[in-house]
Amino acid sequence: MSLIVAVNGAGGRMGQRVVALTLADPEMTLGAALEAPGSPAIGRDAGELAGAGSCGVAITSELSGQVDVVIDFSTPAGLKSIVDCCSERKIPLVVATTGITDRLRAEVEEAAQVTPVVMAPSMSLAVNLVMKLVREAARVLRNNPAGVDVEVIERHHRFKEDAPSGTALEFGRIVAEEMGQQDHVHGREGRIGQRPRGEIGYHALRTGDNVGEHTIVFGMMGETIDLAVRGHTRDSYAYGALAAARFVVSRPAGMYSMADVLGFE
């Protein structure tokens, strides 16, 4: 039986790729394509906009009809609107939008009390695997007597609006959870003195059309470990979102992560 998918943010770069890959998947059907009111994409055929050919699904600003799951690659404002809709109609939801506030995150968690939600700072298989490796490295290195300096370097395209990326912040959260750093420093300038042990540094680069790179540096006396992951196309995130959609439709209400989707212990 085909899974009926709605894509929120269907006019954006990521939304278009999710639309195209949904249309290419024989086990999925595009049931709706959504954009913010006033978007120039409203009324256009979602498949044509995504470069996948006409599919007969026009982009609208409101979700009508029956769908099995919503994939959100929009904006914080777009996410808020679809969270309310999914909560009211108990539609499973995949949240891939980043840069959201704590208040909006709380609203997503409230919606998860009545419908299943997958929420992750990155939908990429490779990124989530590296998160697992970063956690293990932090756990092993936390008692290094000479100390460990952790830096997170991320690089994205010039159009990205939030910095550092949600994925970079999640890498930092994982490290701090295992190693106990209290200070999170974003860039450095001037005579700031020696580096304290209890901090994690973040550095955000914005260049061209880079779809996403993250390097987590564990610097020690005499040696360094770099754990790096690089995206080559947006399809890595889109395929992850489709995997999350397949996962979430068969789950009870609750909050899930990509670790759950991928079966990581």
C-alpha angles and dihedrals in degrees: 000000000000119000111233109221131193118199118208111202092027093159095059128089095260094037091056092054091049089051092049095048092045090054090048093051113092090206095055137066126198104233100171141002118203137194136168117280109270095026113143087230093067111116095016122121105261094216094050092048090051092050092246099111131257113321102171094244113119120205111249137175097233132052112240129166129029122309131169099216142002123221112201119205097151136099132294089265091048091048093052091054095049093043089059091048095048091047093052094046097034093235117164111248137205111201114201098153114115135198094055125154126247088249093056090045088055089053091052090050090050090052089052088066089072104026135025116264131188110201125175138154088232133022093200119120091212094049092050092048090052089050087059091049091048091053091051092047092050091049093051095043100043093094096046102140093216092052132243126247113210123200128174117207120188133180127195141160122287093253097063109114103197127065134226096025121250087244092056090050090050091052088052092048091052092050093046091049090056101034104029103236111167102187123071111192123194110207126323135242137171131005099330098157129231118341112264117229095229100065140087118211124214126198122185122198122190114197136157116300099331107155094204144310129182129185122184111199122202104191119193135167105283099001145045136205119206117190108191137178126185129192116214099186137008089248090085089066094040094052089049091052091052090050089051090050091054090049100047099051092069097046131094120244113295145094117288134181134208087259086065092046092051095042097241115166 
